[in-house]
């Protein structure tokens, strides 16, 4: 507790007031530090990415069909990596969005009470498992098993990355959309049921449309997680920087943007074109995830505002 | 209109609900099965020597990870709690607060490998820490910062305002109120957030890939913060992908130990929070 005499002495004196002011400034500075860090990350990525443009043009980079960073002359075409990321991420969403939304609707609207209490924490626990463990399980267990059952030529392929990523993005999708569905006012459901609608009609026509913004936010956050995921895709997608084609591309090895950085930076000398190219990829990832997360955040705010 | 007769609403509901049951099963069952296999294989492989031996065990990796998360918490706690105190106790809205929130949301979304690049450029190269424990912990501290801020702010906001008012009424200043009244009451909630972020830091691999970690079969302990470290997740990555001659049992054991460590930390945080809700009635 505060001795009364001490308080009075400190506040009345100029030193106490100065100290109070200084502490206030320090606390404000630690708040503003978050802004500084975002700016610093962006600045350092720029600083080490832009020198690449001295040797490779933007056109060569974005439309270049071959990523051959160590050949002579080196080629830094990002198309195979961009398409690799697109394949793996799109595949993950195709699995995770329907399953995740169905699971969210199930947990909040259909499951009996005791089951809700088990399911939600279990799904959230799934989110805490390190990505290197997902990669390990895909590499050692699921990949070889799928290759044998489906008679595939290789045990590591784009679709395996999609499958693993789906289970990593699912907790985010389930958790955020479940919150949004739960936030829909009970009166809306009651009105619909009173009009003679079944519970399923109520879920489909009333509850889910009302929770739309939150559900979109959940999907976008899941998308952000899937694009940025590194260790898992590095370990399970086979790491061949080739352009995937057609649906068959899912059964062949690919290389994503994130896996390229993680796999190659260790052996790259400082300030070489290769080093700058890897930072350029980092810069692209930073910008993409920045946009996806900003949109998701706006959607969450809108859904919070709508349900009030 | 379709040729088929429209199913009755009751039938449609029964069909839709069974699909939802199946979807929930499809999320939970494969995950449970795979984790079950991992614990079975890992559990059979773990021996006492493996956990405690320096030469052929996981002890150096466990120690490296412990050192990394401790230093990470040490760096991120003052920054994160300070930011939370600002957002909850000092700021009165406005452009700065909106910017800070936007920054935190986006820090939370930056891919972990991009943090690794940033750590390499700033801490390892420009500040010349080299590839070491300190550079890795600084990088990891930035990664968990949004978690620390969000959890701490929530804990601070749950302290009822009448406690603050009572303190002001006694003549205490804002900082005195924060330090003697608000922070002590929010401490358990803040601790929960710290445990969660330690759990996150223990499992992350990409941020330490080029800033702190190395793989070594002699597996020395770090002697100072300027030494590189062997860390559990990186050890698992190299064992699984590159290192020749590692017995399969040892890989499974490493994976199981890592998951037990991370899930254990999260479980502690969850129980901590549950107890808190029971004990504290404002």
Interface residues (C-beta under 8 A of the other chain):
Chain A: X1 X2 X4 X7 X8 X10 X11 X16 X19 X20 X23 X24 X26 X27 X28 X29 X30 X31 X32 X33 X34 X35 X37 X38 X40 X41 X44 X45 X47 X48 X98 X99 X100 X102 X103 X105 X106 X107 X110 X111 X119 X121 X122 X123 X125 X126 X128 X129 X130 X131 X132 X133 X135 X136 X137 X139 X140 X141 X142 X167 X170 X174 X197 X198 X199 X200 X201 X203 X204 X221 X224 X227 X228 X229 X230 X231 X235 X258 X261 X262 X265 X266 X270 X278 X279 X282 X285 X286 X289 X290 X292 X293 X294 X297
Chain B: X9 X10 X12 X13 X16 X17 X19 X20 X21 X23 X24 X26 X27 X28 X30 X31 X34 X35 X37 X38 X78 X79 X82 X83 X85 X86 X87 X89 X90 X91 X96 X99 X100 X102 X103 X104 X105 X106 X107 X108 X109 X110 X111 X112 X113 X114 X115 X116 X117 X118 X120 X121 X122 X125 X126 X142 X145 X146 X149 X167 X170 X171 X172 X173 X174 X175 X176 X180 X199 X200 X202 X203 X204 X205 X206 X209 X210 X233 X234 X236 X237 X240 X241 X248 X251 X252 X255 X258 X259 X262 X263 X266 X270
